[in-house]
Every structure is written in C-alpha cells, then in structure tokens.
C-alpha cells in the first residue's frame, strides 16, 4: 500500500498553510490556515473493508518547562513523546483521495465538532484537547485535524507521520470520544497493511526544516 500527497513529499517540508501555526518574526508564531493536506492511496490489499488514518508527531518534548520560553532552548537530547494531530476512522478505502482542506480549513477556537465527519467517517480527539485544557479562550474538544505547531524554541525539527491502515472490518471498534492510542489498541490484529508518509516542520528560524 502507498500513501502520497500533493501538499508535500515524503520527508519534505509541510507547507505553513497545512499547519496550525506559522513562524512570525515579531511574535515567534501566529495562527495559520490549518488545512489538512491532500492525501491519496493506492495498492489497497484485497479484503480491505475500511481505512484508519492517524497523524502523530513523535518529537514533542516530554517536559514543558522550556516550551516557548524567552531566552531558553529545548535541548535536542530531551526525551520525546507522541502528540496526535489527526485520528480518522471508518474511511471508505475506495472513496478517492482526500482534497486539501476537506476536513480542516481553519483554526477553530475550542475545537471542531465530532466525532461524526465527512464521508461517513468518524474523527477522534487530537492532543490539542489536552494542550489547551488550561486556556479559557481555547479550551475544548479538538476533533479531527489540527496541524503542526511545534515549540518555536525547539532545537530539533519535528516529524509528522501520517499512517494509513487497511482494516478487515467496516467499523473501527471504538465508540464515543476516542483518542489515537485507543484506536491503535482497537485495530491490533485487524490490520491488513499500512503505509506511512512523513512531513517535517519547524517554527525555529534557526533550525529550518
């Protein structure tokens, strides 16, 4: 199975229009267009009944002490953890490519609605739900796609891994409000094949992607 995009190439730079935040000389970062990238797949295995798409960043700092703090830099050797940006399940394997901006085309304060989504699919809660939990202006349930916005003072480039899973079941066995780890646990043993497309992004002007 193959996963490709017209928005960026594998191991290439994700364009700012597909990010939650973009670099700003005056304020380090500003909100961006937050458009989901175009995605297309091919060579889907026989017996596929649905697809699951998950985007996660494995390069997120494990501690937030230095995140976006003036005069500080997040060290490269700091242990890193996963941050989930998009969880899309029950996607029709033969429904055609996802156009850029179909599932997200702006930053939505307090999060986009869910879990029901376009194409009869469902979307899980991404990790901006936890990130903004203490911010009265932004706190809410963030369903669907919300793109890259790595710390502007991080010393490493972040990688965004879009992974497509072909399943042998029509509906992913999760219900209600679900997360990326819950989906990964639920589809274990139901995966026929998978494909990965990785994009890079940085908001640190001294560490270009």
C-alpha positions as CSV (number, residue, x, y, z in Angstrom):
1,X,0.0,0.0,0.0
2,X,1.2,3.5,-0.8
3,X,0.3,6.9,0.7
4,X,1.2,10.1,-1.2
5,X,0.4,13.8,-1.1
6,X,0.3,16.7,-3.5
7,X,0.7,19.1,-0.5
8,X,4.2,17.8,0.4
9,X,6.6,15.0,-0.5
10,X,7.7,12.2,1.8
11,X,10.4,13.6,4.2
12,X,9.7,17.0,2.7
13,X,8.5,20.2,4.5
14,X,4.9,20.6,5.3
15,X,3.7,23.9,3.9
16,X,2.6,26.5,6.5
17,X,-0.9,26.5,5.1
18,X,-1.3,22.9,6.4
19,X,-0.1,23.9,9.9
20,X,-1.8,25.2,13.0
21,X,0.9,27.8,13.5
22,X,3.5,29.5,11.2
23,X,6.6,31.5,12.0
24,X,6.2,35.2,12.8
25,X,9.2,37.5,13.1
26,X,7.5,39.8,15.7
27,X,5.8,37.2,17.9
28,X,7.5,33.9,17.1
29,X,4.3,32.3,15.9
30,X,0.9,33.1,14.5
31,X,-2.2,31.1,13.6
32,X,-2.1,29.6,10.1
33,X,-4.6,28.3,7.6
34,X,-4.7,24.8,9.3
35,X,-5.7,23.0,6.1
36,X,-5.5,19.2,6.1
37,X,-3.0,18.1,3.4
38,X,-4.1,16.3,0.2
39,X,-3.8,12.6,0.6
40,X,-4.1,9.7,-1.9
41,X,-3.6,6.0,-1.5
42,X,-3.0,3.1,-3.9
43,X,-2.4,-0.7,-3.8
44,X,-5.0,-1.3,-1.2
45,X,-4.9,-5.0,-0.3
46,X,-7.8,-7.3,-1.1
47,X,-10.3,-7.8,1.8
48,X,-9.9,-4.2,2.9
49,X,-13.2,-3.0,4.4
50,X,-12.2,0.4,5.8
51,X,-9.2,2.6,6.4
52,X,-7.8,4.4,9.5
53,X,-5.6,7.5,9.2
54,X,-3.5,8.7,12.1
55,X,-1.1,11.6,12.1
56,X,1.2,12.0,15.1
57,X,4.4,13.9,16.0
58,X,6.9,11.7,17.9
59,X,9.2,14.6,18.7
60,X,7.2,16.5,21.3
61,X,9.1,17.5,24.5
62,X,8.4,15.2,27.4
63,X,8.6,18.2,29.7
64,X,7.1,21.6,29.1
65,X,9.4,23.6,31.3
66,X,11.2,25.3,28.5
67,X,8.5,25.3,25.8
68,X,8.1,28.7,24.1
69,X,10.0,30.4,26.9
70,X,12.1,33.5,26.0
71,X,15.8,33.0,26.5
72,X,15.6,29.3,26.6
73,X,16.0,26.5,24.1
74,X,14.6,23.0,24.3
75,X,17.6,20.6,24.2
76,X,17.8,18.0,21.5
77,X,18.6,15.3,24.0
78,X,15.4,15.8,25.9
79,X,13.2,12.6,25.8
80,X,10.3,13.0,23.4
81,X,6.7,11.8,23.4
82,X,3.9,11.4,20.9
83,X,1.4,14.1,20.1
84,X,-1.6,13.1,18.0
85,X,-2.8,15.6,15.3
86,X,-5.5,13.6,13.4
87,X,-7.5,10.4,14.1
88,X,-9.8,9.4,11.2
89,X,-11.6,6.0,11.2
90,X,-14.2,4.2,9.1
91,X,-12.9,5.8,5.9
92,X,-14.0,4.2,2.7
93,X,-11.0,2.7,1.0
94,X,-12.4,3.3,-2.4
95,X,-13.8,6.8,-1.9
96,X,-11.0,8.6,-3.7
97,X,-8.3,11.0,-2.5
98,X,-8.8,13.5,0.3
99,X,-8.5,17.0,-1.1
100,X,-6.5,19.6,0.8
101,X,-8.8,21.4,3.2
102,X,-11.7,18.9,3.1
103,X,-11.6,18.1,6.8
104,X,-10.0,21.3,8.1
105,X,-9.5,24.7,6.6
106,X,-9.0,27.0,9.6
107,X,-8.1,27.1,13.3
108,X,-11.3,26.7,15.3
109,X,-11.0,28.0,18.8
110,X,-12.3,25.4,21.3
111,X,-12.1,22.8,18.6
112,X,-14.0,21.4,15.7
113,X,-17.1,19.3,16.2
114,X,-17.1,15.5,16.2
115,X,-16.9,12.6,16.2
116,X,-19.1,12.4,13.0
117,X,-17.2,13.6,9.9
118,X,-17.4,13.8,6.1
119,X,-17.6,10.7,4.0
120,X,-19.4,8.8,6.8
121,X,-16.2,8.6,8.8
122,X,-15.5,9.5,12.4
123,X,-12.8,11.5,13.9
124,X,-11.1,11.2,17.3
125,X,-9.9,13.8,19.8
126,X,-6.4,15.1,18.9
127,X,-4.0,16.2,21.6
128,X,-4.7,19.9,21.3
129,X,-7.6,18.9,23.6
130,X,-5.1,18.4,26.4
131,X,-2.7,21.2,25.4
132,X,-5.4,23.9,25.6
133,X,-7.1,22.5,28.6
134,X,-5.9,25.3,30.9
135,X,-6.6,28.2,28.4
136,X,-10.1,29.7,28.8
137,X,-10.0,31.2,25.3
138,X,-9.1,27.9,23.6
139,X,-10.1,25.0,25.9
140,X,-12.5,22.5,24.3
141,X,-12.7,19.2,22.5
142,X,-10.5,19.2,19.4
143,X,-11.8,16.6,17.0
144,X,-10.3,16.0,13.6
145,X,-7.2,17.6,12.0
146,X,-5.2,20.3,13.7
147,X,-1.8,20.7,12.1
148,X,1.8,21.3,13.2
149,X,2.7,24.0,15.8
150,X,5.9,22.8,17.4
151,X,7.6,24.9,20.0
152,X,9.3,28.0,18.4
153,X,12.4,27.4,20.6
154,X,12.9,23.7,19.9
155,X,16.4,22.7,18.8
156,X,15.1,19.9,16.6
157,X,12.9,19.6,13.5
158,X,9.6,17.8,14.2
159,X,8.4,14.9,12.1
160,X,4.7,14.4,11.3
161,X,3.9,10.8,10.5
162,X,0.7,10.2,8.5
163,X,0.0,6.5,8.8
164,X,-2.8,4.8,6.8
165,X,-4.0,1.4,8.0
166,X,-6.1,-1.0,5.9
167,X,-8.5,-2.9,8.1
168,X,-10.6,-6.1,7.7
169,X,-13.5,-4.6,9.5
170,X,-16.0,-1.9,8.3
171,X,-16.1,0.0,11.5
172,X,-13.2,0.6,13.9
173,X,-14.2,-0.9,17.3
174,X,-14.2,2.3,19.2
175,X,-17.1,4.4,20.3
176,X,-17.9,7.9,21.7
177,X,-15.0,10.2,22.1
178,X,-11.8,8.3,21.3
179,X,-8.1,9.0,21.1
180,X,-5.2,7.9,19.0
181,X,-3.8,5.4,21.5
182,X,-7.3,3.9,21.9
183,X,-7.7,3.4,18.1
184,X,-4.2,1.8,17.9
185,X,-5.1,-0.6,20.6
186,X,-8.5,-1.4,19.0
187,X,-7.2,-2.2,15.5
188,X,-4.5,-4.5,16.7
189,X,-5.0,-7.8,14.9
190,X,-7.3,-6.2,12.3
191,X,-4.6,-4.6,10.1
192,X,-4.1,-5.9,6.6
193,X,-1.4,-3.4,5.5
194,X,-0.2,0.1,6.3
195,X,1.7,3.0,4.7
196,X,3.5,6.0,6.1
197,X,4.0,9.5,4.7
198,X,6.3,11.8,6.8
199,X,6.5,15.6,6.7
200,X,8.8,17.9,8.5
201,X,8.1,21.2,10.2
202,X,9.8,23.8,12.4
203,X,9.0,27.2,13.8
204,X,12.5,27.8,15.0
205,X,14.0,30.1,12.3
206,X,17.5,29.0,13.5
207,X,16.6,25.3,12.8
208,X,14.9,25.3,9.4
209,X,13.1,22.1,8.4
